[in-house]
């Protein structure tokens, strides 16, 4: 076991974990933030997506020892009351069906518009293609992202 001081959602959390423990399990089981979901455990589905220094990463395959002094943002830290434009668009376009993958989808979309506020439809599709939705809400996901990115800044 090793001790880590991790910045999660703007707060420092001192945790003890094995150095190869995936960040996902530190977030869920050690810190108690349950919004980030376990999907495949192999970084293939995107359900576990969080931000590390504003970049979307798969927390199921990122060892806690690799976080260092980076800033982690989870779905709980994206906005206090769901006021992030992507979260509002998700509601407006009724994106979730079962909802399981949606926190990862939202976190990936938020990272996309942070790095590229005006992505093309092709860039949206490329960026989001690694996040799987078993319910097939891809058209609503794309429409929600387009609605945010086409708004005047």
Beta strands, then each sheet from edge to edge (+ up, - down):
strand 1: 2-8
strand 2: 11-17
strand 3: 49-52
strand 4: 55-58
strand 5: 71-73
sheet 1: 2+ 1- 5- 3+ 4-
end
